[in-house]
Amino acid sequence: MKIFTTLSLFIFSNVLFAQTKFAQLDIELPTPNQYRNASGAPGHGYYQQKADYKIKVTIDDKKQQLFGEEVITYTNNSPDVLEFLWLQLDQNINQDDSDAKLIQIEKMEDFKQISDVKRKLFYFDGGFKIDKVENLNGDKMKFYIHKTMMRIDPSKPLLPKQSISFKIKWWYNINDRAKIGGRSGLEYFEEEDNYLYTIAQFFPRMCVYNDVEGWQNKQFLGAGEFTLPFGDYEVAITVPDDHIVGATGILQNGQSVLTNEQKNRLKQAENADKPVFIVNTDEALQSEKSKSSSFKTWVFKAQNVRDFAFASSRKFIWDAQGIQINGKKIMCMSFYPKEGNPLWERYSTKLVAHTIKTYSKYTVDYPYPVAISVHTNRIGMEYPMICFNGGRPQNDGTYSEETKYGMWGVIIHEVGHNFFPMIINSDERQWTWMDEGLNTFVQYLTEQEWERGYPSHRGPAHKITDYMRGDKKTISPIMTNSESIFQFGDNAYGKPATALNILRETIMGRELFDYSFKTYCERWKFKHPTPADFFRTMEEASSVDLDWFWRGWFYSKDYVDISLDEVNYFQLNTNNPEIEKEWLKNNENDKLFISNMRNKNSIQKTVNELDPEIDDFYAKRNKFIADTLDKLQYSEWKQKMKKEELDLLSSNKHYYELKFSNIGGLVSPIIILAIFEDNSEKLIHIPAEIWRKEEEKCSKVFIFDKKVKSFVLDPYLETADCDTDNNSWPIKFNPTRYQLFQQQKDKENPMQRQKKVEQLKTK
């Protein structure tokens, strides 16, 4: 008995080892509790903090500096006593000694030109200059700045359900995004001596304190974005009075900052069926030349938002259009300089409206009154109700398809960020994929509803295969901290979006996936979800065990490569001697192999064919049995069989045994297309659980009424199979083009070439 027990344990341990890809995810996820329950929903004890801001800022357009002061009211809704408070000073990433600069890997071989050295030596006096931190009575408060974080020590601990208010005064030099980079800053137009400001991370902001990790005060290094609590904002923005300002929230003093014409146009835009100019091109061109020395203050209010951003310039063209989301009016707007046309006036606001409508369908109804797209010459960046987007035509107004689709994609993506993470407020500093990946997935759905056949860069399964089969040294699991990710775009954007698309199209089906995904969004809107909350909700709302999927796609570096190794063909023996004799003659006796083929000609007569005495009882027996004995036996056997059994044996069905191997390691459904000799087809979906007992090899038997001409795995490229050359029987290799030389890239876009053609026609 003792030996048997030991053997049983040995077998059991090996079975567990073989099932690691299907092991439950419980050991990887935090234990459910009163704050986050086992279903993936907020628990009965869930809480979150609140941070309200009253801010006044001024932009010095001559020195490109921002001056500000704020009153923060922080409410402790947690059950904990807080001895100190943490704030983010994200502008400090621009300080010369910031960690973000110090941790960059550099090699002397990177310095190939004088410009490389100049860039290394370039100095910018960046970062917040904190003038004071004090309570509402004007008493100084103790604070300590640690790189991109600031700790404030209240005079006494902040108890549960208590609030504290304090004032901060600061200023900083606004970074030129062309020279220094950054998610916000300014763009300088040298020919006019004008500036376009896209301003964010411009004020000290409260960190998140929650049940998962206490204070989220991880330093800002650049890649991991922002984790912020919700609150109410009142922001007064003072700028030159010829500037137009777009911002998070609702404009409070339109009566004093807008002209009567602009107010009338805004009213008209509320119910327009296409964008209406609030400031048209001619008016913007006139403002470009004004260079006013007077100032104007724009006041905005926003409720229940996690951040605030704004844009300001005398160059802005401004258009708007109102849309309805379940009876609620949302004003979709765009602010852009003339350099953005003709693309921006034609597409931007329409894209904003389309994005808000589509995301509302798949996630939650858009809750805010405004959605704004602002044009810059840099990468896209998102904030509540406002985003900054690239996509600029050539100076002559022409553009390439790449520019157009790039502009469309970035606007959809950045406006979509209103939902992830501005509403469904995940921790970007820790998990980039929870906002970028989920957003990229819904971006893909939105793009496909914008234009049929839209060439989406991310989402379709086959788009991620080059990355997934790459060098594992430079690939990270999706569940990797934001600052430690290799190949940021593919890891945090492309692979999660692909995974969700596979879940939707192949694993769960659209109806089940859409319901579960929307459930997650509804549960966690205006809250702070974690990966575990997402994983658990998707399973709980769908009744689909997805632990193997999260483990493979999100926790590993494995890739999908299922090989169709072998196909064996069978037919049932009918036991009817006449039928079987004929089958044997056609399939065995006359098989064409080289010796048989040559012997037919080289051997005129065998000995037994020449001498009738050679064949004995056994040589003559086969014919006798087939003709007499076997028929008798078959008749007796047939009487004992049931009719349905005889029908089955004589049904002439075709049996195929298919053998597969999992080369890539990532378990996946097996999708098989059987193509029959009459060119009809049958698509077969086998769930990924077929690999649950043996993760490397499996086989399956199929019975068809018709003979199969060929089998193809993953025929519609829905599983991200990284090698389709082993997906066919008979073997079929996918053709590739071999280019002998690299052609010089044409610098002209097609629109410019067309202009040349038209000019030649007129000559």
C-alpha positions, 0 to 999 in steps of 0.5 A: 500500500505504501508503494502504491501511494508513492507511485500514485503521488508520482503520477499525480505530480507528473499530471500536474506538471503536464497541466501547467498551461491549464492550471487555475490562475488563482495562485497568480491573482490576489485573494478576493476580499471585501474590496474586490470580490471573487467575481471581479466586481467591486466588493461591499467595502470598496472605497476610493479617495477624492481630490478636488482642485481649484486652480489658477494658471497664467501662460507667459507667451513671451517667456514660455512659462506657466505660473500657477496656484491651486487649492487641493481638497483631499478626502480620505474615504479609506478606513486607514489613518494617513500620516502623510500625503503623496503628490506627483510632480511629473514635470520634474522628469524634465530636470537635468538630473532626472532618473529618466535621463540617468537610466538611458543606456548610451554607447559612444558609437551612438555619437556619430555626428555633432548634432548627437553631441549637441543633443547630449549637452543641451540643457533645459531648465525643466521641472516644477519650481515650488514657491510654497505649500501652506494650509488655508490659514497661510501657515507653511506645511512641511513637505519633501520633494523626491524626484517626481514625487512630493510628500506633504506632512499634515500637522496631524494625521488625516483620519477616515472620512476626513478632508484636508485642504492646502495651497500650492504655488509653483511655476515652470518653463514650458518645454518645446516638444520638438527639442525636448519631447514630452507628452505636453508642451509647446510648438513654435511656428518660426515663420510667424513667431507664434506658439501653440500650447498643449498643456498637461501635467502642469500642476502638482496632482494627488497620487492614488491611495487604494486597497491594492498597494496603498500609495501609488508613488512609483517614480515617473520615468516616462513610459508608465503614464499616470494614475490619478484619483477622481475629483471636481475641477475649477480652473481659470486659465489666463492667456493673451486675449487673442488666444482660443482655449480648449480644455477639460470641462465646460466653459463657464464664462463664454459670455465674456471670452467669446464674441457674439458671433462665436456664441451664436455659432456654438448654439447652431453647432449643438444641433447641426448635422455636420461640424460648424466653424466657431472660429473659421480659417480667415479669422484664425489667420487674422489672429495669427497677425495680432500679437495682443499684449492684453490678457483674458481668463477662461474658466472651466469646470469639470466634475468627476474627472481624474485629470485636467488639460488644455490647449491655447493658441492664437492660431486655432481654427475651431469647429464643433458638432453636437451628438446625442448619446442616449438622450444626452448632448455631447459637443464634439470639437476640434482645435487646429492651426491652418497647417492641419488643413485640409485633413483636419477640417474635413475629418477631425470632429467627425472622427471624434463623434464617431469614436464617442458613439462607437465606444459608448456602444461597446463600453459605457455611455460617454458621461461627459459633455465635451470631447475635443481633438487638438492638432499638434505636430507630435505624438498623440496624448490623452486627457479627460474630454481633450486629446492632442493628436498628430497627422499633418499634411505637407505644406502644399496641402497634399498628404499621403495615405499613410498620413491620412490613416495615421491621423484617423487612427491617432484621433480614434485612439486618443479620443478612445482613451476617454474610456480607458483609462479616464473613465475605467480608471486603471493603474497606468503606472503599473499596467500599460496594457490595461489602458493601451491594450483595451483601448487599441482593441476598441479602436480596431472595432471603431476603425472597422465601422468607420471605413470598410476594409480599414487597414487597421495596424493592430487587432487582426490576429495575423498582424502580431505573428512577426512579434510573437515568434521573435527573439524571446530575449526582447519579448516581455509577458504582457503582465510586465510593469510599464517601465520594464517592457521590451517592444512597448507598442507590440507588447502593451498595444498590439498583443493585448488587442489581438488577444481580445479580438481572438477572444471575441471572434474565436474563443467566446463569440461576439455576443458572449464577449461583448456582454462580458466586456461591457459588464467589466466596463460598467462595473468599473467606470469611475473606479480603479480596476486591476488585471484580476478584476478584468480577468475575473469579470470576463469569466464570471459574466461569460461562464467560460473558463479562461485561465489557460488563455490569460496564462498563455497570452498575458503571463508567458512569452509563448506563441501560437504554432500548431502543426498538422503533422500527419493525416491518416485515411481509413474506411470500415471493413464491411465484412462482405467478401465480395466488396472486400475482395474488390477493395483489396484488389484495388488498394493492395494487390495492384499497388504501383511500386517500382518493382511491380511496375517493371516486373510486369514487362520483364517477367513474361510468365511466372512458374506457377502461371506456366505449371498448373501443378504448382498451386496447392490447397492454399494457393487455390483456397482464397478464391474458394473462400471468397466464392463459397465459405466466406459468403456462408460465414458472411450470411450467418454473421449478417443475421446476428447484426442489427440493421443500423449496424449493417447500415453503418458498415455499408455507409461508405463513410470516410475516416480521417485521423489528424495528428497535431503538435504544439510547436509554439507552446501557447495552447490555442483552439484548433480550427480546421477547414476540410475541403472535399473532392467536390469543393464543398467545405466544412469548418471545425472548431476544437476548443483549446482544452484538447491540449489539457492532458498533453500540451505538445501532441494531440490527435482527432478522428473525423468521419465524413460522407465525402472524401477530403481533398485537403485540410487547412488549419486556421484558414481565416488567420484568427489564432495568430498562428506564427507559421502557416507553412505547417498548416496544410495537408497536402503540404502547401508552402506560402509563396513569398517575394524575394526582392533583389534590391531596395528601390529608392523611396519616392519622396512625393506623395500621390496627391503631389504627383497627380498635381504634376500630371494636371499641370502637364495637361494644361501646358 
